[in-house]
Amino acid sequence: MATVWRHADIAILLSEREISSAAMLLLAAPVFITAIMLMFLFALKLRWLPSTGYVPFRADPLGNLAHLALPALAIGLSEWPPLFAVLRADMIQTLQQDYIALARAKGLGPAFILLRHALRPSSFTLVTITGLQVAAAIAGALVVETIFGLPGIGRMLTGAVYNRDMMLVQGCVAIISVGYVLVNFSVDLFYALLDPRVRR
């Protein structure tokens, strides 16, 4: 029995070639292209979701989720490819470890080994990159808010700059900075969940 997982074994669960191709395609597309394509497909062509506008959650919870679905998907698809590439590289290295070969020798299934034994040790770099990706997501949110006509903090900040409202600019920057710091602090706390040795 081989002591390492080959790419064919990984592809059983991840469909590696197809997912990698999709990731590279999304990585090459700017966030505004992704947003426009999603709007064209799901709002104009299929008419499943609204194209623009915003509905408060208290007024219509389902309407609120429907209006935010495409913007959230556009940002998520734009930020996903780097995370996938990092996780894929770390996962391939982890699947070559001796304890993975031992788990296979015991007769454990590929899905159980992948999720139970390989995913956690492969997630440290992913968690770190996720914290850093928050800055890119904030920048992408400004563009997405403009395309979908959402009243977000990005459009508020842009309007404050155009109107030279320095107090509002400082407030928006402070809120964004606090959010960024909190996310990165959460990343440090999440390390302890991935590896209990970090708590010592």
N, C-alpha and C positions, 0 to 999 in steps of 0.2 A: 504494500500500500504506500502510495506517495506520501511524503512528509510535508508537502506544501499544497496549498490550494491553487489550482490552475485557474486561468481566466474563465474557462468554461464553467467551473463550479460557481464562481461569483455571478456569472450571467444567469444562472438558474433563477436567482431571486431578484437581481437588480436589472436584468435586461441591459447589460452594460453598454453594448454598442449603441442601442437606440437612445438610452438616456444621455450618454456622452455626446452624441450628435445633437440632441435637442439642447443640451447645456451650452455647447459651443455656438449654436445658432443664436440662442438668447444672449450669450455673452457678447456677441458681435453687434447686437441690436441695441441702440440707445433706448432709454426708458420711454421717451416720447413716441418712438416708433412702436414699441410694445403696447403702449396705452392706446394709440390710434388703431392698431390692428385688433385689439380686444374690443374696442368700441364698434368698429366696423362689423366684426363677426357676431358678437353677442347682443349688441343693441340695435344695429341697423339691419343686419341680415336675418338673424334668428329672432330678434325682438324678445329675447328672454329677460333682459335687464334694461333699465333706463340708461340713456347715454350721458346726460348731465343733470345737475341739480342736486339738491340736498333736502332731506326730510328729517326733522328732529326725532330722536328716539322716543320721546314721550308722546309725540303726536301719532306716530305709526312705527312700531318696532320693526315690522317686516319691511316696510318701505325704507326705513333707515338702512337696514342690512342690504337691501337690493341696490340702493344708490352707492353704497360703499364697497360692494363686491368687486366691481371692475377696477376701481382705483387701488384697492388692496392687492388684487391679483397682479396688476401691472407692476407695482413696487416689488411684490414678492418674487415674481418671475425674473425681474432685473437683478435682484440680489442673490438669487438661488445658485447660478452657475459657479461662482467662486467657492461657495460653501460645498457644493457637490464635488468639485475637483479636489479640494483639500480632504474631505472625508474619504473619497475614493482612494487617494494615494495612501493615507494612513491605514485604511482598511486592508489594502493589499499587503502592506508590511505586517500588520497584525496577524493576518491569516497565514503567514509563513512561520509563526512562532511554534515552538515545540508543544505548548499546552493545547494549541488548536489541533495539532496532529494527534495528540492523546485523546482529545474529545472525539475526534472522528474514529479513532480506533475503538473507542467504547461503543460505537454504533449510534451516536447522537445524530439527529437529522441536521441538514445544512441550515435550515431556518433557525433552529434552536441555537446552534453554535454561533451563527451570525449575530443574532439578537442578544443572546445571553452572555456570550464569552468574548465576542470581538467588537461589538459596538461601543461599549463603555470605554475601553482603553484607547479606542480610535477617535474619541470625541474631544480630546483636550485641545488640539489645534483648531477644531471646528468651533468650539466655544469661544476661543480667543478671537478668531476671525469674525465671529458673529458680533462680538462687542465692537470691533473696529468698523464693521459694516453699517453700524447705526448712523454714522456721519454721512455715508453715501445714501442711505435710505432717506435721511432728512433732506438732502439736496434733491433727490428724486421726487420727494413728496411735493416740493414747490412746483415742479413741472406738471406733475399729475393733478394737483389741485387746480391749476390753470386750465388744463385740458378738459377736466370733468366739471369745472365750475363749482368747486367745493369751497366753503368758507373756512379754510384752515389757517394755521398760524403762519404758514409760508406766504400765502397771499397777503395776510395782514402785515407781515414784515416788509414785503415788497411795497405795499401801499404806503407804509410809514416812511420808507426811504424816499419814495417819490414826493411825499408831502413834507419831508424834512421834519418829521415828528420824532425828535431824538428820545423823548421819554418812552414812547411806544417801541422804538427800536431797541432801547436798552432792556425793556421788559421782555420782549420777544427773545432776544439773545440770552437773557438770564434763564428763561424757561427752557429753551433748547439746551443750554449748557447744563442745567440741573438734570434734565432728562438723560443726557449723554453720560453724565457722571454716575447716575443711579444705575443705568444699564451696565456700565463697566464694573460697578461695585457688585451687582448681581452676578456678573460673570465670575468674579473672585469667589463668591459664596458657592456658586455652582460647582467649582472645582472640588469642594469638600464632598459633594454628593457623588461625583464621579470616582474619587479616590479618597477613602477615609484617612489615608496616611497624611493628607494635607492638613487635617485638623490638628495633628500633633505639633 
